[in-house]
Amino acid sequence: MQKCLTQSPVSLLQIIFYEERSFQGRSYECSSDCSDIHMHLNRCNSCRVESGCFVVYDRPNFMGNQIFLRRGEYPDFQYMGNMMGMMGMAMMDTIRSCRIIPLHRGQFRMRIYERENFGGQMHELMDDCESLQDRFYMSDCQSCNVMNGHWLMFEQTNFRGRMMYVRPGEYRNLRELGMSNIMRISSVRRIMDIIFFEERNFQGRSYECIGDCSEITSHLRRCSSCRVERGTFMVYDQPNFRGLQYLLTKGEYPEYQDTIGFSDCIQSCRIVPVHAGPFKMRIYEKLNFDGQMHELTDDCDSIQDNYNMSDLQSCNVMDGYWLMFELPNFEGRMLYLKPGEYKNIREIGNDIRFKSIRRITES
């Protein structure tokens, strides 16, 4: 019987800086924010992230051009900046400061403003925005207030170009954060990431996914292992969020074909947002919201025992994110539901009869 996969997060966040390229010369191990790496090394030209996520800067005191780093090896900062197409990074001589990006378990929320000092248009974000211009008709973002979560702001649409890391706090003038030249913000995303690999044990080509992906095979030939860096995801064994489903939380999944029972490989994935408010849904015995109706605000380990319902064919999710299970006690195949009306659950649930339901809450 299948269960949601949950891996224990690594508690220690660590990055190792080296004076020379390719991890040569003197080194400095860092497990906290560092405002001036030159207090420990003469220069920094390569680094290795052992665990966690970091932002590194080319000036002291968390100023200047920035790069977002997750676990991995970075043998040459200058070359990496050039390959990333980040203006100013290709000529970067050294790394001067770094910040740890803490794991965020709550909801994401920020307000963006068109002008300095919270002036002009204001819009509130709780999810990614690939184009401020297309979504809000904003040609620029000069200040922001981050209430919850950790975010990256990008110079170009679709999360490309130079970036700027913002954590909870007020930013009255984003242009004063020390970029090498003026940067206009065009897209914004939450720091929630999953990395897919073609082979088991994190081998072969990889694809870093920053949001919903309807067809992973458009990026990789296949997907046989994955690593969830941040957040919670549903993965599917068919494209377009269809087929068998599984809930993955932060951790490593080196051979999930054997573990979760997918016959082939992961084909699509969705981010599961964190819901901080109440949970509420209505379940119906028959199609199109007909027959017996019961309202849920909590988990239900057996629909039959609790409501004397032998079947569940439609539902209306008003608040929160839920999982429906094929068997009592949250066992067996599952179906992910977000707020919305579901007139025929069997159409999207592989003709499964569902026997228990639970909320997706913070672990």
C-alpha positions as CSV (number, residue, x, y, z in Angstrom):
1,M,0.0,0.0,0.0
2,Q,1.2,3.5,-0.9
3,K,1.8,6.3,1.5
4,C,2.9,9.9,1.1
5,L,6.7,10.1,0.9
6,T,8.3,12.3,3.5
7,Q,12.0,12.6,3.9
8,S,13.7,14.1,6.9
9,P,15.4,17.5,6.0
10,V,19.1,18.0,6.5
11,S,19.5,20.1,9.6
12,L,22.9,21.6,8.9
13,L,23.2,24.2,6.1
14,Q,26.8,24.5,4.9
15,I,28.8,26.1,2.0
16,I,32.6,25.8,1.5
17,F,34.5,28.6,-0.2
18,Y,37.9,28.2,-1.9
19,E,40.5,30.8,-2.8
20,E,41.2,29.3,-6.2
21,R,39.2,27.8,-9.0
22,S,38.3,24.1,-9.0
23,F,38.2,23.9,-5.2
24,Q,41.9,24.6,-4.7
25,G,43.8,26.7,-2.2
26,R,42.7,27.7,1.3
27,S,39.1,27.1,2.2
28,Y,36.5,28.5,4.6
29,E,33.4,26.5,5.8
30,C,30.4,28.6,6.4
31,S,27.1,27.6,8.1
32,S,25.6,31.1,8.6
33,D,25.4,34.5,6.9
34,C,28.8,36.0,6.2
35,S,29.1,39.8,5.5
36,D,32.7,39.7,4.3
37,I,34.3,36.5,3.2
38,H,37.7,38.4,2.8
39,M,37.9,38.3,6.6
40,H,38.6,34.5,6.2
41,L,40.1,34.3,2.7
42,N,42.1,36.5,0.4
43,R,39.7,35.9,-2.4
44,C,37.0,33.4,-3.4
45,N,36.8,31.8,-6.9
46,S,34.9,28.5,-6.3
47,C,32.6,26.9,-3.8
48,R,30.8,23.7,-2.9
49,V,27.3,23.8,-1.3
50,E,27.1,20.7,0.9
51,S,23.5,21.3,1.9
52,G,20.8,24.0,1.8
53,C,20.4,27.1,-0.4
54,F,22.5,30.3,-0.4
55,V,22.7,33.6,-2.2
56,V,26.3,34.9,-2.9
57,Y,27.2,38.5,-3.6
58,D,30.1,40.2,-5.3
59,R,30.3,43.0,-2.7
60,P,30.5,42.9,1.2
61,N,27.4,43.3,3.4
62,F,25.1,41.5,1.0
63,M,25.3,44.1,-1.7
64,G,26.0,43.9,-5.5
65,N,25.3,41.3,-8.1
66,Q,23.8,38.0,-6.8
67,I,23.7,34.3,-7.6
68,F,21.3,31.8,-6.1
69,L,23.1,28.5,-5.2
70,R,21.7,25.1,-4.2
71,R,23.6,21.9,-3.3
72,G,26.3,21.2,-5.8
73,E,29.8,22.2,-7.0
74,Y,30.7,25.6,-8.5
75,P,34.3,25.3,-9.8
76,D,34.5,28.7,-11.5
77,F,32.3,31.7,-10.5
78,Q,33.4,33.8,-13.5
79,Y,32.6,31.1,-16.0
80,M,29.3,30.2,-14.2
81,G,28.1,33.9,-14.3
82,N,28.8,34.0,-18.1
83,M,27.0,30.7,-18.7
84,M,24.0,31.9,-16.7
85,G,23.8,35.0,-19.0
86,M,23.8,37.3,-16.0
87,M,25.0,40.8,-16.8
88,G,27.9,41.8,-14.6
89,M,28.5,38.3,-13.3
90,A,30.9,37.3,-16.1
91,M,33.4,39.9,-15.0
92,M,33.0,39.1,-11.3
93,D,36.4,38.8,-9.7
94,T,35.4,37.1,-6.4
95,I,32.6,36.4,-4.0
96,R,32.5,38.8,-1.0
97,S,29.5,37.9,1.1
98,C,26.7,35.2,1.4
99,R,23.4,34.6,3.0
100,I,21.7,31.4,4.0
101,I,18.1,31.0,2.7
102,P,16.2,29.4,5.5
103,L,13.6,26.7,4.8
104,H,10.2,28.4,4.8
105,R,7.3,26.2,5.9
106,G,4.4,28.7,5.8
107,Q,2.6,30.6,3.1
108,F,4.2,33.1,0.7
109,R,3.0,36.7,0.6
110,M,4.5,39.9,-0.7
111,R,3.3,43.3,-1.9
112,I,5.0,44.9,-4.9
113,Y,4.9,48.6,-5.7
114,E,5.5,50.5,-8.9
115,R,7.5,53.3,-7.3
116,E,9.9,53.9,-4.4
117,N,8.6,54.2,-0.8
118,F,5.6,52.0,-1.6
119,G,4.1,54.5,-4.1
120,G,2.1,53.9,-7.3
121,Q,0.4,50.7,-8.2
122,M,0.3,48.0,-5.5
123,H,-0.3,44.3,-6.1
124,E,-0.2,41.4,-3.7
125,L,1.6,38.1,-4.6
126,M,1.1,34.7,-3.1
127,D,2.5,32.7,-6.0
128,D,5.0,33.1,-8.8
129,C,4.6,35.8,-11.5
130,E,6.4,35.2,-14.8
131,S,5.6,38.7,-16.1
132,L,4.7,41.8,-14.1
133,Q,3.8,43.6,-17.3
134,D,1.4,40.9,-18.6
135,R,-0.2,40.2,-15.3
136,F,-0.4,43.6,-13.7
137,Y,0.5,46.0,-16.4
138,M,3.4,47.1,-14.3
139,S,6.5,48.2,-16.3
140,D,8.7,48.4,-13.1
141,C,8.8,47.5,-9.5
142,Q,10.8,49.8,-7.3
143,S,9.8,48.8,-3.8
144,C,8.2,45.9,-2.0
145,N,7.1,44.5,1.4
146,V,7.8,40.8,1.9
147,M,5.5,39.5,4.6
148,N,6.1,35.8,4.3
149,G,8.5,33.5,2.5
150,H,11.7,34.0,0.5
151,W,11.6,35.2,-3.0
152,L,13.8,35.9,-6.1
153,M,13.1,38.9,-8.3
154,F,14.4,38.7,-11.9
155,E,15.4,41.3,-14.5
156,Q,13.7,39.5,-17.3
157,T,10.4,37.7,-17.7
158,N,10.1,34.0,-17.1
159,F,12.6,34.1,-14.3
160,R,15.7,34.9,-16.4
161,G,18.6,37.4,-16.2
162,R,20.1,39.0,-13.1
163,M,18.3,38.2,-9.9
164,M,17.7,39.8,-6.5
165,Y,17.0,37.8,-3.3
166,V,14.4,39.3,-0.9
167,R,13.4,37.9,2.5
168,P,10.7,39.2,5.0
169,G,11.1,42.9,5.4
170,E,10.4,46.3,3.8
171,Y,12.4,47.4,0.8
172,R,11.7,51.1,0.1
173,N,14.1,51.3,-2.8
174,L,15.2,48.1,-4.6
175,R,17.6,50.1,-6.7
176,E,19.7,50.9,-3.6
177,L,20.7,47.2,-3.1
178,G,24.0,47.7,-4.9
179,M,23.6,46.1,-8.3
180,S,26.3,47.0,-10.7
181,N,23.8,49.0,-12.8
182,I,20.1,49.8,-12.6
183,M,17.9,46.6,-12.7
184,R,14.2,46.7,-13.6
185,I,12.2,43.9,-12.1
186,S,10.1,41.9,-14.6
187,S,9.3,38.6,-12.9
188,V,9.1,37.2,-9.3
189,R,9.1,33.7,-8.0
190,R,9.0,31.9,-4.6
191,I,12.0,29.8,-3.6
192,M,10.5,26.4,-4.0
193,D,12.3,23.9,-6.1
194,I,12.4,20.3,-7.3
195,I,15.2,18.8,-9.4
196,F,14.5,15.8,-11.7
197,F,17.2,13.4,-13.0
198,E,17.2,11.1,-15.9
199,E,18.8,8.2,-14.0
200,R,18.5,6.7,-10.6
201,N,20.6,8.0,-7.7
202,F,20.6,11.6,-9.1
203,Q,22.7,10.6,-12.2
204,G,22.5,11.8,-15.8
205,R,21.0,15.0,-17.1
206,S,18.9,17.1,-14.8
207,Y,16.1,19.6,-14.9
208,E,15.4,22.2,-12.2
209,C,11.7,22.9,-12.0
210,I,10.5,26.2,-10.4
211,G,6.8,25.7,-10.8
212,D,4.1,23.4,-12.3
213,C,5.4,21.4,-15.3
214,S,2.8,19.7,-17.5
215,E,5.3,17.5,-19.4
216,I,8.8,16.8,-17.9
217,T,9.8,14.8,-21.1
218,S,10.0,18.1,-22.9
219,H,13.1,18.7,-20.8
220,L,14.4,15.2,-20.1
221,R,14.2,11.8,-22.0
222,R,12.9,10.2,-18.7
223,C,12.9,10.9,-15.0
224,S,14.0,8.2,-12.6
225,S,15.0,10.1,-9.4
226,C,14.4,13.5,-7.9
227,R,15.4,15.9,-5.1
228,V,13.0,18.2,-3.5
229,E,15.0,21.3,-2.3
230,R,12.0,23.4,-1.2
231,G,8.3,23.0,-0.8
232,T,5.8,20.3,-1.5
233,F,4.9,18.8,-4.9
234,M,2.5,16.3,-6.5
235,V,4.1,14.2,-9.1
236,Y,2.2,12.3,-11.8
237,D,3.0,9.3,-14.1
238,Q,1.2,10.9,-17.1
239,P,1.6,14.3,-18.7
240,N,-0.9,17.2,-17.9
241,F,-1.3,16.2,-14.3
242,R,-3.0,12.9,-15.0
243,G,-2.6,9.3,-13.9
244,L,-1.2,8.0,-10.7
245,Q,-0.2,10.7,-8.2
246,Y,2.2,11.0,-5.3
247,L,2.9,13.7,-2.7
248,L,6.6,14.5,-2.2
249,T,8.1,16.8,0.5
250,K,11.6,18.1,1.0
251,G,14.1,15.3,0.7
252,E,15.8,12.9,-1.7
253,Y,14.1,10.2,-3.8
254,P,16.9,8.1,-5.4
255,E,14.7,5.3,-6.8
256,Y,11.1,6.2,-6.5
257,Q,10.0,3.8,-9.2
258,D,10.5,1.0,-6.6
259,T,9.2,3.0,-3.7
260,I,6.0,4.6,-5.0
261,G,5.0,2.0,-7.6
262,F,5.1,4.1,-10.8
263,S,5.4,1.7,-13.7
264,D,7.5,4.0,-15.8
265,C,8.6,7.5,-14.7
266,I,7.4,10.9,-13.5
267,Q,5.8,12.8,-16.4
268,S,4.4,16.0,-14.8
269,C,4.4,17.8,-11.4
270,R,2.5,20.5,-9.5
271,I,3.6,22.8,-6.6
272,V,1.3,22.3,-3.6
273,P,0.9,25.7,-1.9
274,V,1.0,25.9,1.9
275,H,-2.5,26.8,3.2
276,A,-2.5,28.8,6.5
277,G,-6.3,29.3,6.9
278,P,-9.2,27.0,7.6
279,F,-10.0,23.8,5.6
280,K,-13.4,23.2,4.1
281,M,-14.9,20.9,1.5
282,R,-18.2,19.3,0.6
283,I,-18.4,15.7,-0.5
284,Y,-21.3,14.2,-2.5
285,E,-22.4,10.6,-3.0
286,K,-23.3,11.0,-6.7
287,L,-22.2,12.9,-9.7
288,N,-22.9,16.7,-10.2
289,F,-23.2,17.4,-6.4
290,D,-26.2,15.0,-5.9
291,G,-27.1,12.5,-3.2
292,Q,-25.8,12.6,0.3
293,M,-23.7,15.7,1.2
294,H,-21.3,16.1,4.1
295,E,-19.1,19.0,4.9
296,L,-15.5,18.4,6.0
297,T,-13.2,20.7,7.9
298,D,-10.9,18.0,9.2
299,D,-9.4,14.6,8.1
300,C,-11.7,11.7,7.6
301,D,-10.1,8.2,8.0
302,S,-13.2,6.4,6.7
303,I,-16.1,7.9,4.7
304,Q,-18.1,4.7,5.2
305,D,-17.7,4.6,9.0
306,N,-18.1,8.3,9.6
307,Y,-20.9,9.1,7.1
308,N,-22.2,5.7,6.0
309,M,-21.3,6.7,2.4
310,S,-20.4,3.8,0.2
311,D,-19.2,6.1,-2.6
312,L,-18.0,9.6,-3.3
313,Q,-18.4,10.9,-6.9
314,S,-18.2,14.7,-6.7
315,C,-17.0,17.4,-4.3
316,N,-16.6,21.1,-3.9
317,V,-13.3,22.3,-2.3
318,M,-13.8,25.7,-0.7
319,D,-10.6,26.1,1.3
320,G,-7.3,24.3,1.6
321,Y,-5.5,21.5,-0.3
322,W,-6.6,17.9,0.2
323,L,-5.7,14.3,-0.7
324,M,-8.3,11.6,-1.3
325,F,-7.3,8.0,-0.8
326,E,-8.4,4.7,-2.3
327,L,-8.5,2.9,1.1
328,P,-9.4,3.9,4.7
329,N,-6.8,5.3,7.0
330,F,-5.2,7.3,4.1
331,E,-3.7,4.3,2.3
332,G,-3.5,3.3,-1.4
333,R,-3.7,5.4,-4.5
334,M,-4.4,9.1,-4.0
335,L,-5.9,12.2,-5.7
336,Y,-4.8,15.8,-5.1
337,L,-7.5,18.4,-4.9
338,K,-7.2,22.2,-4.8
339,P,-10.0,24.7,-4.4
340,G,-12.6,24.2,-7.1
341,E,-15.7,22.2,-8.2
342,Y,-15.2,18.6,-9.2
343,K,-18.5,17.3,-10.8
344,N,-17.1,13.9,-11.7
345,I,-14.1,12.7,-9.6
346,R,-13.8,9.4,-11.5
347,E,-12.9,11.3,-14.6
348,I,-9.8,12.6,-13.1
349,G,-9.2,9.9,-10.5
350,N,-8.6,6.8,-12.8
351,D,-12.0,5.4,-11.9
352,I,-10.9,4.9,-8.2
353,R,-13.4,4.7,-5.4
354,F,-12.2,6.9,-2.6
355,K,-12.5,5.8,1.1
356,S,-10.6,8.5,3.1
357,I,-9.6,12.1,2.9
358,R,-7.0,14.2,4.6
359,R,-5.8,17.8,4.6
360,I,-2.3,18.7,3.3
361,T,-1.0,20.5,6.3
362,E,2.5,21.6,7.4
363,S,4.6,18.6,8.6
